[in-house]
């Protein structure tokens, strides 16, 4: 009997130490992802998408990555004194039952130093990391801006 109690205690302790999310079945989604093909070869490209959070709890995107690029960062473009300026964003909040747009002239992904030439129509895997450690995986299609 003593062994069963110890085992039960270990199971309870293990469960308490495991990460638990409010709703394991609910995870935000990345939709309509695309990457702007620049008019000439460049060491960076911009990525855009809709991030929708159907869950009851807000989430935050804290990192991004792609095997097709050496580095991916969250960025924001803002106009200050009539001049567009881009800055790195450490954390992107996505409200519960809401969403965030990554769009030209605003929030976006900076995909830097492609590992190989990125072709028009190619589907590039991108992964967004949430603050709780979960990952959102999506494919972003490479498009010309005038084809939108």
C-alpha positions as CSV (number, residue, x, y, z in Angstrom):
1,X,0.0,0.0,0.0
2,X,2.9,2.4,0.8
3,X,4.2,1.9,-2.7
4,X,0.9,2.8,-4.2
5,X,0.7,6.0,-2.2
6,X,4.2,7.0,-3.3
7,X,3.4,6.3,-6.9
8,X,0.2,8.4,-6.6
9,X,2.2,11.3,-5.1
10,X,4.8,11.1,-7.9
11,X,2.0,11.2,-10.5
12,X,0.4,14.2,-8.8
13,X,3.8,16.0,-8.6
14,X,4.6,15.2,-12.2
15,X,1.3,16.6,-13.4
16,X,1.7,19.7,-11.3
17,X,5.2,20.3,-12.8
18,X,4.0,19.9,-16.4
19,X,3.0,22.9,-18.4
20,X,-0.8,23.3,-18.5
21,X,-2.6,25.7,-20.8
22,X,-6.1,27.0,-20.2
23,X,-7.3,25.2,-23.3
24,X,-5.0,22.6,-24.8
25,X,-7.2,22.2,-27.8
26,X,-7.2,25.9,-28.7
27,X,-4.3,27.4,-30.5
28,X,-4.1,30.5,-32.6
29,X,-3.7,30.2,-36.4
30,X,-1.7,31.9,-39.1
31,X,-3.7,32.6,-42.3
32,X,-3.0,34.2,-45.7
33,X,0.8,34.3,-45.2
34,X,2.8,35.8,-48.0
35,X,6.3,37.1,-48.6
36,X,7.0,40.2,-50.7
37,X,9.4,39.4,-53.5
38,X,11.7,42.3,-53.9
39,X,12.3,43.8,-57.4
40,X,16.0,42.7,-57.2
41,X,18.1,40.3,-55.1
42,X,18.2,41.6,-51.6
43,X,19.5,40.2,-48.3
44,X,16.0,40.6,-46.6
45,X,12.3,40.3,-47.4
46,X,9.1,41.2,-45.6
47,X,6.4,38.7,-44.6
48,X,2.8,39.4,-43.9
49,X,-0.2,37.4,-42.6
50,X,-3.3,37.4,-40.4
51,X,-2.8,35.8,-36.9
52,X,-6.2,34.8,-35.5
53,X,-6.7,33.8,-31.9
54,X,-10.0,32.0,-31.4
55,X,-9.1,31.1,-27.8
56,X,-10.4,32.6,-24.5
57,X,-7.0,33.7,-23.4
58,X,-4.7,36.3,-25.1
59,X,-1.3,35.1,-26.4
60,X,1.9,36.8,-27.3
61,X,4.3,36.1,-30.2
62,X,7.9,36.4,-29.0
63,X,10.0,34.9,-31.8
64,X,9.9,33.7,-35.4
65,X,12.0,31.4,-37.5
66,X,12.3,29.8,-41.0
67,X,14.7,27.2,-42.4
68,X,14.7,29.3,-45.6
69,X,16.3,32.3,-43.8
70,X,19.2,32.8,-41.4
71,X,17.1,35.1,-39.2
72,X,13.5,36.2,-38.8
73,X,12.3,39.1,-36.6
74,X,9.1,40.8,-35.7
75,X,9.2,44.4,-36.9
76,X,7.0,47.4,-37.1
77,X,7.0,50.4,-39.5
78,X,5.9,53.7,-38.1
79,X,5.9,57.2,-39.6
80,X,7.7,59.7,-37.4
81,X,7.9,63.3,-38.6
82,X,6.9,62.2,-42.1
83,X,9.6,59.6,-42.3
84,X,9.0,55.8,-42.2
85,X,11.1,54.1,-39.6
86,X,11.3,50.4,-38.9
87,X,11.9,49.0,-35.4
88,X,12.3,45.5,-33.9
89,X,9.3,44.3,-31.8
90,X,10.1,42.1,-28.8
91,X,6.6,40.9,-28.2
92,X,3.4,40.9,-30.3
93,X,0.2,40.6,-28.3
94,X,-2.8,38.8,-29.9
95,X,-6.0,39.4,-28.0
96,X,-8.4,36.6,-26.9
97,X,-11.0,36.0,-29.6
98,X,-9.2,38.6,-31.8
99,X,-6.4,38.9,-34.2
100,X,-3.4,40.9,-35.5
101,X,-2.6,41.8,-39.0
102,X,1.0,41.7,-40.3
103,X,0.6,44.1,-43.3
104,X,2.7,46.4,-45.4
105,X,3.3,49.7,-43.6
106,X,2.8,48.2,-40.2
107,X,3.6,45.1,-38.3
108,X,5.5,42.5,-40.3
109,X,8.2,39.8,-40.4
110,X,11.7,40.7,-41.5
111,X,13.2,37.6,-43.2
112,X,16.9,38.1,-43.4
113,X,19.7,36.4,-45.4
114,X,17.9,33.7,-47.5
115,X,19.7,30.4,-47.3
116,X,19.0,30.0,-51.1
117,X,17.3,32.0,-53.8
118,X,13.6,32.4,-53.0
119,X,11.5,32.0,-56.1
120,X,8.1,33.5,-57.0
121,X,5.3,31.1,-56.0
122,X,7.5,29.2,-53.6
123,X,5.9,28.3,-50.3
124,X,8.2,29.1,-47.4
125,X,7.7,27.5,-43.9
126,X,7.6,30.0,-41.1
127,X,7.2,29.3,-37.4
128,X,6.0,31.8,-34.8
129,X,6.8,31.1,-31.2
130,X,4.3,32.0,-28.4
131,X,5.4,33.2,-25.0
132,X,4.1,29.9,-23.5
133,X,6.4,27.9,-25.7
134,X,3.9,26.7,-28.3
135,X,4.7,27.1,-32.0
136,X,2.4,28.2,-34.8
137,X,3.5,26.8,-38.1
138,X,2.5,28.2,-41.5
139,X,3.5,28.4,-45.1
140,X,4.1,31.9,-46.7
141,X,3.8,32.2,-50.5
142,X,6.3,34.4,-52.3
143,X,4.4,37.0,-54.3
144,X,5.0,40.1,-56.3
145,X,3.4,43.1,-54.5
146,X,1.6,44.1,-57.7
147,X,-0.1,40.7,-57.9
148,X,-2.1,41.3,-54.7
